[in-house]
Amino acid sequence: MKILTDEHVPQAVATTLRSEGLDAITIYETDLLGVQDQPLLNYAHQHDYVILTNDQDFVSEPFVDQNNHAGIIFYEDQRIPRSDLVRAVHNALSILQPEDLRNEIVYVPNGWI
């Protein structure tokens, strides 16, 4: 499964996910830096990336209900240690299949650590 971290996620998170064998990129590795949420969601969907974010806009019902997406992994607490966030993402992705995430929002850590 492929992960795209948005600009709200520290770049070190994607680096750590890659070091653990996951296919992860940051928005900084695309030409999407600074774009609105919709083009980012479209890009992720077209390239089968699950978005990792803590941007509340991605989990607001009117926004997400209107979109078809590969999945969103959301974490609320920006103070969560990187190791805990990476572990939660890794654990969730080790159990969930791409079809489990399609058009779904997974909240981490919420039991995934």
Secondary structure by P-SEA (a helix, b strand, c coil): cbbbbcccccaaaaaaaaaaccccccccccccccccaaaaaaaaaaabbbbbccccccccaaaaaaccccbbbbbccccccaaaaaaaaaaaaacccccccccbbbbcccccc
